[in-house]
Amino acid sequence: MKIYISLDIEGIAGSFDWEQETKSKADVKNCIYEQMEWVLQGIVESSINKKISEIVIADSHAMGDNLSYDFTSLDDRIYIISGYPRHQYMMPGFNNTYDIVFFIGYHAGVGALNGAMDHTYSSRRVHKIWINDKAMNESFINAAYAGYYSVPVGLIVGDETLHSELNTDDGMPWVEYVSTKEALGKFSAKLKPKNIVKNETIHAVKRCLNQDIEKIPIYTFQYPVTLKIEFATTAMADVASLMPYTNRIDGRTIEFIHMDYKTIFDALMALVTLASSVNA
């Protein structure tokens, strides 16, 4: 059995502002390390621990240089994907050989009221993203990529606003969720006590792995899939619209339609990357 973990930082316990990475990078890295230690403890204490042969962690925040390589010394089954650029950004190297996915440190989607550092892939470039006219966050988009390979997302750790986005009839209400903070604004939050988050994480991982994994729902979209991105500026949309098979909806909005979700997923990454080539 193989576990795939996509690791972000805005939703981890102890984070509240991107400036922390500048002022207190070591402290932020320590929070990340501790959060992942709790996840690992839950895995080790689960009833299926002996069946797990590989734990892959995709370091998926910014340049992918947040989780220390030393973390692999805690368990010989751990592999870390680091660095940037890379294909499938937050889900690199993912395929149907994995059995279950965890999202750790995830956050509310762009534009969320009281979402911890709310954004969807890029706070500077993306104003809004929809798939099939549903407002997106990174959890939905990445879960559907796992779903493309018929692999379920069983656990998400993040801020309380993300939980409310997921806990809807057309969301992912079945997922084991650990809330690490209650955001009071984009860069302020009521942080839960460390020991409470630790215990809740360990128990959530165990509940997730101790259930019948084959019965966890798969998150997918109906086909054809329509992706729409409203960029921050018209210049960004100008550049993004250079990609073949895109439709320009208005000054800032690009549409891309396809029958294959992997193509949609890759197109999203490409469009956001293209938009980064302009600053106006």
Backbone torsions as a table, in degrees:
resi	resn	phi	psi	omega
1	MET	NA	142.3	-178.0
2	LYS	-127.3	136.1	177.6
3	ILE	-110.9	134.9	176.7
4	TYR	-114.1	127.5	-179.2
5	ILE	-120.2	121.7	174.0
6	SER	-99.0	119.9	-171.3
7	LEU	-110.7	120.2	172.7
8	ASP	-114.8	-177.4	-179.3
9	ILE	-123.6	-22.1	-173.9
10	GLU	-61.5	-25.4	-179.2
11	GLY	-100.8	3.5	-179.6
12	ILE	-73.9	161.3	176.5
13	ALA	-65.8	129.5	175.4
14	GLY	100.5	-11.6	-179.3
15	SER	-97.2	147.9	178.8
16	PHE	-151.5	-10.5	-173.0
17	ASP	-157.9	136.3	177.8
18	TRP	-62.0	-23.3	178.8
19	GLU	-63.9	-21.5	176.3
20	GLN	-57.4	-36.1	-178.4
21	GLU	-66.6	-25.5	177.4
22	THR	-86.5	-45.5	-174.6
23	LYS	-83.5	-35.2	-172.6
24	SER	-138.6	53.7	-176.6
25	LYS	-56.7	-41.1	-179.1
26	ALA	-63.9	-39.5	179.1
27	ASP	-65.4	-41.1	179.3
28	VAL	-64.3	-44.7	178.7
29	LYS	-61.1	-35.7	178.1
30	ASN	-65.6	-40.2	176.6
31	CYS	-61.0	-42.7	179.0
32	ILE	-62.0	-47.6	-179.0
33	TYR	-59.2	-46.3	-179.7
34	GLU	-63.7	-43.3	179.2
35	GLN	-57.3	-42.9	-179.5
36	MET	-72.7	-29.6	174.0
37	GLU	-61.4	-40.7	179.9
38	TRP	-65.3	-41.4	177.3
39	VAL	-61.7	-45.3	180.0
40	LEU	-62.6	-40.6	178.7
41	GLN	-60.4	-41.7	177.4
42	GLY	-62.5	-39.3	178.4
43	ILE	-63.3	-47.4	-177.9
44	VAL	-63.5	-34.8	-178.9
45	GLU	-85.8	-3.4	-179.4
46	SER	-73.2	161.8	-178.0
47	SER	-71.9	-16.3	-177.5
48	ILE	-108.7	15.1	-176.1
49	ASN	-52.0	-42.7	-176.8
50	LYS	-68.6	-16.9	179.0
51	LYS	-86.2	-12.8	-175.2
52	ILE	-84.8	120.5	-177.2
53	SER	-100.8	-21.7	-175.0
54	GLU	-152.3	137.5	175.5
55	ILE	-125.7	107.3	-178.4
56	VAL	-101.3	127.3	179.0
57	ILE	-114.2	115.4	176.4
58	ALA	-91.7	107.4	177.5
59	ASP	-70.5	103.3	-163.6
60	SER	-116.2	21.0	175.6
61	HIS	-105.6	129.2	174.9
62	ALA	53.7	-117.8	-173.8
63	MET	-90.3	9.2	177.6
64	GLY	66.2	37.8	-177.9
65	ASP	-127.9	38.4	-171.0
66	ASN	-103.4	-32.7	-178.7
67	LEU	-99.1	122.8	-177.6
68	SER	-61.7	140.4	175.7
69	TYR	-58.7	-26.0	179.0
70	ASP	-58.8	-20.9	-179.0
71	PHE	-60.8	-29.2	-179.6
72	THR	-66.0	-17.9	179.6
73	SER	-73.2	-13.1	-178.8
74	LEU	-76.9	-22.9	-177.4
75	ASP	-162.3	126.6	-175.6
76	ASP	-70.4	-3.2	177.4
77	ARG	-90.0	-5.9	-173.8
78	ILE	-87.2	129.1	172.1
79	TYR	-123.2	137.5	179.9
80	ILE	-114.5	131.7	172.6
81	ILE	-97.5	118.7	-176.3
82	SER	-125.0	161.5	172.2
83	GLY	95.0	166.2	-179.0
84	TYR	-159.1	145.6	7.1
85	PRO	-81.5	163.7	179.5
86	ARG	-162.3	158.5	177.6
87	HIS	-72.1	148.9	177.5
88	GLN	56.7	29.3	175.2
89	TYR	15.6	-77.7	-176.2
90	MET	-88.8	-5.1	-179.7
91	MET	-130.8	42.8	-175.7
92	PRO	-66.5	139.7	176.3
93	GLY	72.3	8.2	-177.5
94	PHE	-77.0	143.0	176.9
95	ASN	-157.3	-171.6	-173.9
96	ASN	-81.7	8.9	176.7
97	THR	-83.7	-9.6	179.1
98	TYR	-88.5	154.8	-176.6
99	ASP	-104.7	-29.7	-177.5
100	ILE	-157.1	153.6	-177.1
101	VAL	-122.8	140.3	170.5
102	PHE	-116.1	140.2	169.8
103	PHE	-110.6	117.4	-177.5
104	ILE	-115.7	131.9	178.9
105	GLY	77.0	23.2	-178.9
106	TYR	-80.4	167.1	-168.4
107	HIS	-144.0	169.6	-180.0
108	ALA	-66.0	158.1	-178.8
109	GLY	-75.2	165.6	-177.6
110	VAL	-57.6	134.7	177.9
111	GLY	86.7	0.6	-179.2
112	ALA	-67.3	139.7	174.3
113	LEU	-74.1	124.8	-178.4
114	ASN	55.3	49.8	173.2
115	GLY	-102.8	134.6	-177.9
116	ALA	-65.2	109.3	179.9
117	MET	50.0	45.5	-172.9
118	ASP	-55.4	134.3	173.9
119	HIS	-171.9	167.5	172.3
120	THR	-132.3	98.5	-177.2
121	TYR	72.6	-41.8	-179.8
122	SER	-150.5	118.1	179.2
123	SER	-73.1	-23.5	-177.3
124	ARG	-89.2	-24.9	-172.8
125	ARG	-108.4	-34.0	-171.4
126	VAL	-103.8	122.5	175.8
127	HIS	-92.0	-33.5	179.0
128	LYS	-164.0	146.7	174.7
129	ILE	-131.9	135.3	174.0
130	TRP	-126.4	145.8	165.9
131	ILE	-127.1	125.3	-175.1
132	ASN	50.8	41.1	176.6
133	ASP	67.8	12.7	175.1
134	LYS	-103.3	128.8	178.0
135	ALA	-61.3	135.5	-172.5
136	MET	-107.9	151.2	162.5
137	ASN	-124.6	175.1	-176.5
138	GLU	-65.9	-29.4	179.3
139	SER	-63.5	-47.0	179.8
140	PHE	-62.7	-47.0	-175.8
141	ILE	-63.7	-46.1	-178.1
142	ASN	-74.2	-32.9	176.7
143	ALA	-64.6	-37.5	177.9
144	ALA	-68.1	-30.2	175.6
145	TYR	-67.8	-41.4	173.6
146	ALA	-62.8	-39.9	179.3
147	GLY	-64.1	-28.9	175.9
148	TYR	-56.9	-32.2	178.6
149	TYR	-99.4	12.6	178.6
150	SER	62.1	36.2	178.4
151	VAL	-114.6	130.9	-177.3
152	PRO	-85.7	152.9	167.7
153	VAL	-93.3	121.2	-175.3
154	GLY	-104.6	-22.4	-174.3
155	LEU	-144.1	137.1	173.0
156	ILE	-134.5	134.5	175.4
157	VAL	-118.1	124.9	-177.5
158	GLY	-174.1	-164.5	-177.4
159	ASP	-80.1	164.1	-174.3
160	GLU	-66.3	-32.3	179.5
161	THR	-66.5	-37.9	174.9
162	LEU	-61.2	-40.2	178.9
163	HIS	-57.1	-43.0	179.8
164	SER	-66.7	-32.2	177.1
165	GLU	-68.5	-34.1	-177.1
166	LEU	-84.5	-29.6	-171.9
167	ASN	-86.3	59.6	179.1
168	THR	-130.5	166.4	-177.6
169	ASP	-60.8	-35.8	180.0
170	ASP	-100.5	16.7	178.9
171	GLY	-104.8	-130.6	-179.1
172	MET	-133.8	61.6	-174.7
173	PRO	-66.5	-15.3	-176.7
174	TRP	-80.4	-17.6	-169.9
175	VAL	-70.0	142.3	171.2
176	GLU	-68.9	127.1	-174.2
177	TYR	-128.4	135.8	174.6
178	VAL	-118.7	119.9	178.6
179	SER	-91.4	127.6	-176.6
180	THR	-100.5	-18.3	-175.2
181	LYS	-165.9	159.2	172.3
182	GLU	-113.6	107.0	-177.8
183	ALA	-68.6	137.8	176.9
184	LEU	-105.3	-5.1	179.2
185	GLY	179.7	-177.7	-177.8
186	LYS	-62.0	-38.6	-175.7
187	PHE	-121.2	33.5	174.5
188	SER	-148.0	147.0	-176.4
189	ALA	-158.3	152.3	170.9
190	LYS	-91.4	105.3	-172.8
191	LEU	-85.1	130.5	178.7
192	LYS	-71.4	149.5	178.4
193	PRO	-57.1	140.8	-174.7
194	LYS	-56.3	-46.3	-176.1
195	ASN	-65.7	-32.1	177.8
196	ILE	-68.4	-46.3	178.3
197	VAL	-63.1	-40.1	178.4
198	LYS	-57.8	-52.9	-178.1
199	ASN	-64.1	-40.7	179.5
200	GLU	-65.5	-37.3	178.8
201	THR	-66.1	-48.3	-179.6
202	ILE	-58.3	-46.8	-177.5
203	HIS	-69.6	-36.3	178.8
204	ALA	-66.1	-40.9	177.1
205	VAL	-61.6	-44.5	-179.5
206	LYS	-64.3	-43.3	177.8
207	ARG	-61.1	-41.7	-178.9
208	CYS	-61.8	-46.7	-175.2
209	LEU	-80.9	-22.0	-178.5
210	ASN	-82.6	-10.6	177.9
211	GLN	-83.9	175.7	174.4
212	ASP	-78.2	101.2	-173.8
213	ILE	-61.1	-31.2	-178.6
214	GLU	-67.0	-15.0	179.8
215	LYS	-95.2	-2.7	177.8
216	ILE	-71.1	129.9	-179.6
217	PRO	-60.0	151.2	176.4
218	ILE	-100.4	129.9	-179.8
219	TYR	-89.7	122.2	-179.1
220	THR	-142.9	168.7	174.1
221	PHE	-112.6	153.1	174.3
222	GLN	-73.1	149.4	-179.9
223	TYR	-102.3	149.7	-4.6
224	PRO	-68.0	154.9	-178.1
225	VAL	-98.0	128.6	179.3
226	THR	-110.7	115.8	177.3
227	LEU	-100.6	130.3	173.6
228	LYS	-128.1	133.5	178.0
229	ILE	-126.2	123.3	171.1
230	GLU	-98.7	114.4	-177.6
231	PHE	-83.0	169.1	-177.7
232	ALA	-70.8	-30.9	-178.9
233	THR	-137.9	161.9	176.5
234	THR	-67.6	-32.1	179.4
235	ALA	-63.9	-38.2	177.2
236	MET	-64.4	-41.0	177.3
237	ALA	-67.8	-34.8	176.6
238	ASP	-55.7	-47.6	-177.8
239	VAL	-71.5	-42.9	-179.6
240	ALA	-61.6	-33.8	-177.6
241	SER	-71.4	-6.3	174.8
242	LEU	-70.2	-19.4	179.4
243	MET	-69.7	132.4	-178.9
244	PRO	-57.4	148.5	174.5
245	TYR	70.9	15.4	172.2
246	THR	-91.4	151.7	174.7
247	ASN	-115.6	133.6	178.0
248	ARG	-89.9	113.6	-177.4
249	ILE	-83.4	-43.8	175.7
250	ASP	-156.4	-166.3	-173.9
251	GLY	-55.7	-36.6	-175.1
252	ARG	-115.5	-0.6	-170.0
253	THR	-115.9	130.8	178.6
254	ILE	-114.9	140.7	177.0
255	GLU	-119.8	142.4	177.7
256	PHE	-141.4	125.4	-176.2
257	ILE	-120.5	135.4	179.1
258	HIS	-157.2	157.9	178.5
259	MET	-87.5	-9.4	-175.8
260	ASP	-115.3	120.3	-175.2
261	TYR	-67.9	-33.4	177.5
262	LYS	-60.0	-38.3	177.4
263	THR	-65.2	-40.6	176.1
264	ILE	-60.7	-46.2	-178.6
265	PHE	-61.0	-47.1	179.1
266	ASP	-66.4	-36.9	178.3
267	ALA	-63.6	-40.6	178.3
268	LEU	-59.1	-47.1	179.8
269	MET	-62.9	-40.5	-179.2
270	ALA	-67.2	-42.0	-178.3
271	LEU	-65.3	-42.4	179.0
272	VAL	-66.9	-37.4	177.8
273	THR	-67.4	-41.5	176.2
274	LEU	-59.0	-41.3	-178.0
275	ALA	-63.7	-22.5	-178.9
276	SER	-73.5	-8.8	-177.7
277	SER	-78.4	-8.3	177.4
278	VAL	-124.7	152.0	-177.9
279	ASN	-112.3	-4.5	-175.2
280	ALA	-103.8	NA	NA
